[in-house]
Amino acid sequence: MPPLSQHNLSRRERQIMDILYEMGSASAHDVQARLPNPPGYSAVRALIARLVEKDIVSFKNEGPKYIYSPKVGEKKASQSAIQRLIKTFFKGSPVQAVNALLDMEGDDLSAHEIEQLERNIARIKALKK
C-alpha cells in the first residue's frame, strides 16, 4: 500500500484520518462531531466514502450504522506527514527540518531527550560505516 502522502488527501480528509487515528474507529456521526466547522452529515459520509475508495479506511456494520477504521498504520501515516512537511517547508532536507526543531525547542530538551537524540545519531553513523 502506498504511503498516505501519495493518496493526495484534502484538508478535510486529513482531519478525518486524524480523528480515526485518535479514536481508533468511529461512526460518521462521531467523526462529524469532532470536525472543526463540520460540514453536513451527508458530506462527511461522502468524504469517508472517498477514503474507503482510496483504500486507506475500512468499515464494518454494527447494527444500522457503519464503523470506520484507518487501514494505514499511524506510524506510517506520521512518517508520510513528516515527509510532506520536509518536502514543503525544508526543500526536502531532513537536516534543515531537524535543525529548525532544535532551534525552536532545543532549550527545552531534557538531558534524557538529548541522550536519545545522540543515540539515534550514533546508530545512523554506525549504519554508514
KOLNU-818364 format. One record per residue: chain; y, x, z of N, C-alpha, C in turn. Coordinates in steps of 0.001 Angstrom, whole numbers, plus 524288, in hexadecimal, padded with zeros to 5 digits. Each point is the difference from the previous one (the first is absolute). Example, Ala and Ser with C-alpha at 12.3 -4.5 7.8 and 13.67 -1.06 7.14 Angstrom:
# residues 2
ROKE chain  n_c2  n_c1  n_c3 ca_c2 ca_c1 ca_c3  c_c2  c_c1  c_c3
ROKE     A 7E9C6 83386 81E78 804A6 7FC86 80000 804B0 80384 80000
ROKE     A 8041A 7FEA2 7FD30 804A6 80334 8003C 80442 7FCFE 802DA
This chain:
# residues 129
ROKE chain  n_c2  n_c1  n_c3 ca_c2 ca_c1 ca_c3  c_c2  c_c1  c_c3
ROKE     A 7FB6B 80350 80000 80495 7FCB0 80000 804D7 8037F 80000
ROKE     A 803D2 7FEF8 7FC8B 804B0 80346 7FFDC 80347 7FF44 804E4
ROKE     A 80351 803FC 80141 80358 7FF6E 80497 803C7 7FB7C 7FF53
ROKE     A 801F4 7FE0B 80468 8039D 7FB91 7FFE2 804B6 800F8 7FC8C
ROKE     A 801EE 804CF 7FFD3 804B2 80123 7FCF1 7FF23 7FED8 7FA42
ROKE     A 7FB28 80031 7FE22 7FEEF 7FEF8 7FA83 7FFB3 7FA28 7FEDE
ROKE     A 80061 7FCC4 803F0 7FFD6 7FA5C 7FF34 8056E 7FDB7 7FF22
ROKE     A 8040F 8033E 80045 80560 7FE3E 7FF30 8013A 7FB1F 80320
ROKE     A 7FFCA 8007B 8050F 800FF 7FB8F 8036D 805DB 7FEE5 80055
ROKE     A 80144 7FB03 7FFEE 80568 7FE5E 800D8 80150 8008B 805CD
ROKE     A 804EB 7FF6B 80145 801A7 80053 80578 7FD19 7FBF5 80346
ROKE     A 7FFB3 7FB2F 7FE19 7FD45 7FBDA 802DF 7FA2E 80129 8008E
ROKE     A 7FDA5 8020D 7FBDC 7FA71 80155 80053 7FF11 8043E 80413
ROKE     A 8037E 803E1 8003F 7FF7B 8040E 80404 800AC 7FDA6 8056F
ROKE     A 803AB 7FC58 80092 800BB 7FD73 80513 7FB11 7FD12 80197
ROKE     A 7FDA1 7FD56 7FC58 7FB2B 7FD1C 80120 7FBAC 803CC 80192
ROKE     A 7FF90 8045F 7FD31 7FC01 803DB 80162 800FE 8021D 80579
ROKE     A 804E9 80105 80155 80142 801DF 8054C 7FE39 7FC12 8041B
ROKE     A 800E1 7FB08 7FEF6 7FE6A 7FBD9 803A3 7FA12 7FFDF 80082
ROKE     A 7FD41 80058 7FBA1 7FA4A 7FFE6 8002A 7FDD7 804BD 802E3
ROKE     A 80265 80495 7FF49 7FE3B 80493 802EC 800F3 7FF42 805CF
ROKE     A 8047A 7FDDE 8014D 80155 7FF2F 80587 7FC51 7FC12 80289
ROKE     A 7FEDE 7FBC5 7FD3E 7FCCF 7FBCE 80241 7FA26 800C2 7FF17
ROKE     A 7FE92 8030A 7FC1A 7FA7E 8009B 7FEA3 7FE4C 7FBFE 7FC02
ROKE     A 8011B 7FB1C 8011B 7FF17 7FBB8 7FC53 8039D 7FB8A 8018E
ROKE     A 80142 7FCAF 7FC28 803BF 7FBD3 8011C 7FFB0 7FBC5 7FBD7
ROKE     A 80195 7FB57 80183 80085 7FBBE 7FC3D 8054E 8007B 7FD50
ROKE     A 800C3 7FD18 7FBDB 8050C 80006 7FD4A 80457 7FE1D 803A8
ROKE     A 7FED4 7FC3E 80352 803E4 7FE25 803D7 80184 80459 803C9
ROKE     A 7FC14 80305 801D5 80110 80465 80386 8038C 803FC 7FD5D
ROKE     A 7FECE 8012E 7FB12 80323 803C0 7FD0C 8058F 7FDF5 7FF67
ROKE     A 80079 7FB1C 7FE70 80529 7FDA9 7FF33 80344 8003E 80505
ROKE     A 7FD85 7FF04 80465 802CB 7FFF7 80500 8021F 80566 8016C
ROKE     A 7FD96 8041F 7FE04 801A4 80550 80163 8038E 80285 7FBE8
ROKE     A 80082 7FD95 7FB7C 8035C 8023D 7FBF1 805BE 7FF4C 8015E
ROKE     A 80336 80402 7FF0E 805A6 7FF45 800B6 8020F 7FC7D 7FBA1
ROKE     A 8036F 7FC69 80153 8021B 7FC3F 7FC27 7FBA4 7FDEC 7FC83
ROKE     A 7FC2C 7FD5F 80251 7FB4D 7FE9B 7FD0C 80112 7FC20 7FB99
ROKE     A 7FD5B 800D9 7FBA2 80029 7FC17 7FBD6 7FC9E 7FB5C 80197
ROKE     A 7FFC2 7FC0D 7FCB9 7FCC6 7FB75 80120 7FA39 80162 80021
ROKE     A 7FCFC 7FC76 8023F 7FA68 800DD 800A5 7FD4B 800FF 7FACA
ROKE     A 8014B 7FCFA 7FBFD 7FD5D 800B7 7FAEF 8015A 8054F 7FD9C
ROKE     A 804B9 801F0 800F0 80172 80536 7FE0E 7FCE5 80432 802DC
ROKE     A 7FF3D 7FF5D 80510 7FCD6 803BC 80307 7FA6A 7FFF9 7FDF7
ROKE     A 7FDDC 7FB5D 7FF1B 7FAAE 7FFA2 7FDDC 7FFA1 802B6 7FAB0
ROKE     A 80402 7FF58 7FCB6 80005 8027C 7FAD4 8003C 805F0 80080
ROKE     A 8031F 801F5 803A8 80050 805A3 800DC 7FAC7 80229 801E3
ROKE     A 7FD89 7FD43 80397 7FAE6 801BB 801F6 7FBF0 7FFC6 7FBA6
ROKE     A 8003E 7FBF6 7FCCA 7FC58 7FF90 7FB9A 80098 804A6 7FC4F
ROKE     A 804C7 801C6 7FF47 800F3 80496 7FCB0 7FD7C 804DD 8026B
ROKE     A 80047 80075 8052B 7FD81 80470 802A6 7FA0B 7FFB9 7FF93
ROKE     A 7FDE5 7FB3E 80011 7FA5C 7FF4B 7FF34 7FE93 801A6 7FA75
ROKE     A 8032F 7FE6B 7FC24 7FF12 8017E 7FA85 8003B 805E9 7FF50
ROKE     A 80374 80296 802E0 8007C 805AC 7FFB2 7FB87 802B0 802E3
ROKE     A 7FCAA 7FCF6 80278 7FB5D 801E4 802C1 8014B 80366 804B5
ROKE     A 8044E 7FEBD 802AF 8014D 802DF 804C6 7FFE4 7FC76 804CD
ROKE     A 7FF16 7FAEF 7FF1B 7FF65 7FC3A 8043E 7FB29 7FCBF 7FED7
ROKE     A 7FCEE 7FF01 8040F 7FB77 7FC89 7FF77 800FE 7FB25 80349
ROKE     A 7FCBB 7FC1A 7FF37 80096 7FB3B 80315 7FAB8 7FDAA 80128
ROKE     A 7FFFE 7FCB5 80418 7FB55 7FCFF 80156 801CE 7FA9A 801B8
ROKE     A 7FC96 7FC41 7FF62 80128 7FAAA 801B9 7FEB5 7FF76 805BF
ROKE     A 803AF 7FDD8 802EC 7FEFC 7FE80 80569 801A5 7FA55 80071
ROKE     A 7FC36 7FCA0 7FF55 80143 7FA69 7FFF3 80361 7FEC1 7FB4A
ROKE     A 8044F 7FD51 800E3 8033B 7FE5F 7FB8D 803EA 80428 7FE24
ROKE     A 8001D 80498 80296 803E9 803DD 7FE5F 7FD79 80527 7FE88
ROKE     A 80301 80322 7FD23 7FE59 80538 7FE8A 80249 803F0 803DC
ROKE     A 7FCDE 803E8 80142 801B7 80449 80355 7FFDD 804EC 7FCA1
ROKE     A 80467 802C8 7FFE4 800AB 80489 7FC9A 7FFC2 80507 8032A
ROKE     A 7FDC8 80418 7FD91 7FF83 8051E 80279 80110 80439 7FBF2
ROKE     A 8022F 8046E 801B0 800CE 80450 7FC4B 7FACD 80280 7FE86
ROKE     A 7FF65 8016B 7FB10 7FB4A 802B4 7FE34 800C8 805E7 7FFFC
ROKE     A 804D1 801B2 7FFB9 8014C 80592 7FFF7 80105 8019E 8059E
ROKE     A 7FD80 8042A 801BA 800AD 801CC 8055D 805A1 8016C 80137
ROKE     A 80182 7FF3B 804E3 80569 80104 80197 8016F 805BE 7FF4F
ROKE     A 7FC58 8038B 80110 80129 80594 7FF56 80134 80123 7FA44
ROKE     A 7FCD5 7FDE0 7FC87 800D9 800CC 7FA6C 80539 7FD9D 7FE53
ROKE     A 80130 7FB73 8021B 804F0 7FD67 7FEB1 804AA 8031B 80202
ROKE     A 7FF90 80224 804C3 80466 80303 80219 800B2 8050E 7FCF7
ROKE     A 7FBC0 80271 7FE5F 8006E 804B4 7FCC4 802A4 7FEB7 7FACF
ROKE     A 7FEA9 7FB95 7FDD4 80261 7FE4D 7FB1E 805DC 7FF0B 800B4
ROKE     A 80171 7FD9C 8045A 80587 7FEFD 80112 802FD 80517 800B7
ROKE     A 7FD96 803BB 802A6 80285 80513 800C3 800A5 802D2 7FAC9
ROKE     A 7FC02 7FFB9 7FCB6 80072 80266 7FAD0 80488 7FD9B 7FCF1
ROKE     A 8008D 7FADF 8004D 80443 7FD47 7FD46 80544 801B5 8023C
ROKE     A 80058 80071 80520 804C4 801B8 8029F 80175 8058F 7FE5E
ROKE     A 7FC2F 8037D 7FFFC 800F3 8056F 7FE83 801C9 8004F 7FA4E
ROKE     A 7FD69 7FD1C 7FCAA 80175 80003 7FA71 80586 7FDDE 7FF3B
ROKE     A 80150 7FBCD 802C2 80503 7FD66 7FF45 8048A 8030A 80254
ROKE     A 7FF69 801F4 804C6 8046C 80232 802D0 80003 805F6 80072
ROKE     A 7FB92 80282 7FEE2 7FFA7 805A3 800CC 7FE1B 802E2 7FB28
ROKE     A 800CF 7FDA4 7FB6E 7FEAB 80270 7FAF7 7FA53 801D8 7FFDB
ROKE     A 7FC9C 7FD35 802BC 7FA74 8014C 80000 7FE86 80484 8038A
ROKE     A 8039F 801DF 80335 7FEF9 80492 80348 7FEA5 7FE6F 8059F
ROKE     A 7FB0B 800AA 8017D 7FE8E 7FEF6 80572 802F0 8038F 803C8
ROKE     A 80120 804CC 7FE66 802C8 803AB 80366 80573 7FDE7 8014A
ROKE     A 802BA 7FDF2 7FC0C 8052A 7FDC2 800FE 7FF9D 7FB5D 803C1
ROKE     A 7FBF5 7FCCE 7FF5E 7FF4E 7FB71 80366 7FEF5 801AC 805A1
ROKE     A 7FC85 803D1 800BB 7FEC6 801D8 80547 804D4 8027C 8027A
ROKE     A 802CD 8032C 7FCF7 804C2 8026A 80219 8040C 7FBE8 80186
ROKE     A 8007D 7FBD8 7FCF1 803A8 7FBC9 8014F 7FE66 7FD6A 80528
ROKE     A 7FAF1 7FF0D 800B3 7FE1C 7FDB7 804E5 8010A 8039E 804A0
ROKE     A 7FF07 80508 7FF41 800E0 803B6 8043F 805CD 8007D 80141
ROKE     A 80357 7FFDF 7FBFA 805A6 80027 800EF 801BF 7FB34 8030E
ROKE     A 7FDA2 7FB9E 7FECD 80183 7FB0B 8025C 7FDC0 7FF5D 80580
ROKE     A 7FB0E 80184 800D2 7FD37 7FEE9 804D6 7FE58 804D5 80306
ROKE     A 80104 804A2 7FDEA 7FE04 804D2 80253 8015C 800B4 805B5
ROKE     A 804C1 7FE9C 80180 801A1 800AF 80573 7FD09 7FC6E 803BA
ROKE     A 7FDC6 7FBCA 7FDEF 7FD3F 7FC36 8034A 7FA1E 800F8 80055
ROKE     A 7FE0A 803EE 7FD20 7FA66 80112 80011 7FE6C 8027D 8052E
ROKE     A 7FB9A 7FE34 8020A 7FDEC 80255 804CC 7FD28 8050F 7FEA6
ROKE     A 7FEDE 8031A 803E8 7FD0C 804DC 7FF36 7FAAA 7FEC1 7FDAB
ROKE     A 7FD98 7FBCA 801BB 7FAE3 7FE6E 7FDF2 80063 7FE9A 7FA31
ROKE     A 8040B 7FD2C 7FE81 800B0 7FE8F 7FA7D 800F2 804D2 7FCA0
ROKE     A 802FE 803AD 801FD 800F2 804DF 7FD1F 7FADE 802FC 7FF52
ROKE     A 7FCBD 8001E 80418 7FAE0 80288 7FF9B 7FC9D 7FD5A 7FBDF
ROKE     A 8002D 7FACE 7FFB5 7FD09 7FD31 7FC04 801C9 80199 7FA88
ROKE     A 80516 80054 7FF39 80211 801AB 7FAF2 7FE41 80592 7FEC1
ROKE     A 80049 80370 803CD 7FE5D 8056E 7FF31 7FA3C 80056 7FE99
ROKE     A 7FCB5 7FCCA 80291 7FA60 7FFF7 7FEC5 7FF15 7FE21 7FA6A
ROKE     A 802D5 7FBFF 7FE66 7FF69 7FE15 7FAA0 801A6 80415 7FC0C
ROKE     A 80444 802BA 8010A 801CA 8041D 7FC76 7FBFA 80468 7FFD3
ROKE     A 7FDE6 80183 80479 7FBFC 80419 8002E 7FB27 7FE58 7FCF2
ROKE     A 7FE74 7FB0E 8008A 7FB6F 7FDFC 7FD1C 800F2 80057 7FA22
ROKE     A 804A3 7FE81 7FE4A 8013D 80022 7FA6A 8002C 805A1 7FE0E
ROKE     A 80239 8038C 80328 80015 8058C 7FE80 7FA78 80218 7FF60
ROKE     A 7FC84 7FE89 80392 7FA9D 801DA 7FFC4 7FD41 7FE14 7FB0D
ROKE     A 8013F 7FB5E 7FE40 7FDB2 7FDE5 7FB3E 801DF 802F1 7FB21
ROKE     A 8049D 8024A 80041 80250 802B7 7FB83 7FDFC 80594 7FF6B
ROKE     A 7FD3E 801FF 803F3 7FE11 80569 7FFC3 7FB1E 8005E 7FCD0
